[in-house]
């Protein structure tokens, strides 16, 4: 199996040791190096462990013959644009299970017409992961609220989601309170055509 472990690790700015320490259970940098170079066979178990350590899906670490990456032509920083020292490629975004999208039809806040906002759905036990993030919150009658999650009051002994405090986008918006939503979706990726 041909893997992209090295390419993904380098794109994430991680060393072999960083990945080894992030694996559960931890391993050695030498082992990660052997898996990268193919001197050690990469099992599905290893692929899943390394993917978790890198924060990507295991499928992102496997090179498929019909899957095309995008070559990195330049790196942009405060000093300008320059060619990468080594060949690099990026994997185009792929949808994952549990994602929903929001399309923008009128500019609002940081979002422009035509933007696509990919959101990861979260169950009530994970709502705290979305604090200070933009979220999509379902409301009654097929309506939604989209804005910044600024607070959460935990539910009592009933086990509900509690009350969420959401600040809608746009100047002069007032905080909205939503009680016990079944789920919310945290914005994780912005797709914008230039």
HELIX and SHEET records of a PDB file:
HELIX    1   1 UNK A    5  UNK A   11  1                                   7    
HELIX    2   2 UNK A   16  UNK A   22  1                                   7    
HELIX    3   3 UNK A   29  UNK A   37  1                                   9    
HELIX    4   4 UNK A   44  UNK A   54  1                                  11    
HELIX    5   5 UNK A   58  UNK A   61  5                                   4    
HELIX    6   6 UNK A  124  UNK A  130  5                                   7    
HELIX    7   7 UNK A  140  UNK A  142  5                                   3    
SHEET    1   A 2 UNK A  70  UNK A  71  0                                        
SHEET    2   A 2 UNK A  89  UNK A  90 -1                                        
SHEET    1   B 2 UNK A  75  UNK A  77  0                                        
SHEET    2   B 2 UNK A  80  UNK A  82 -1                                        
SHEET    1   C 7 UNK A  99  UNK A 103  0                                        
SHEET    2   C 7 UNK A 116  UNK A 123 -1                                        
SHEET    3   C 7 UNK A 183  UNK A 191 -1                                        
SHEET    4   C 7 UNK A 134  UNK A 138 -1                                        
SHEET    5   C 7 UNK A 144  UNK A 153 -1                                        
SHEET    6   C 7 UNK A 163  UNK A 168 -1                                        
SHEET    7   C 7 UNK A 175  UNK A 179 -1                                        
END                                                                             
